[in-house]
Amino acid sequence: MSAYDDFAKEKQEIDDLLLQGYAVTGMLETLDGAKVKFDQGEPGSESVELLLLTADARKYVTTLVFAGLQKAQ
C-alpha cells in the first residue's frame, strides 16, 4: 500500500467519526504514532481512540483542531 493510501484510509476514519458527531478531545504523540481520543457530546457516551501512523493524518487532525479553536473565538 502506498503512503497516500495509508493517509487516505486514516483520513476517512477521522472524517467518519466527525460525521457521527464525535469531537477530538485529546491527543498523545508517541513514538508509534498519535493516539487521538474522540468523544461524543452527550454525557456517558462512548469514546473512541484512533492511532494515527502517518504524518499527514496527524497534520490533518491537528489542522481540524486548530480550525475549530479559531471558530470558537
Summary of the structure (lengths in Angstrom):
residues: 73
radius of gyration: 12.4
end to end distance: 40.1
largest distance: 40.1
contacts: 180
relative contact order: 0.21
helix: 48%
strand: 32%
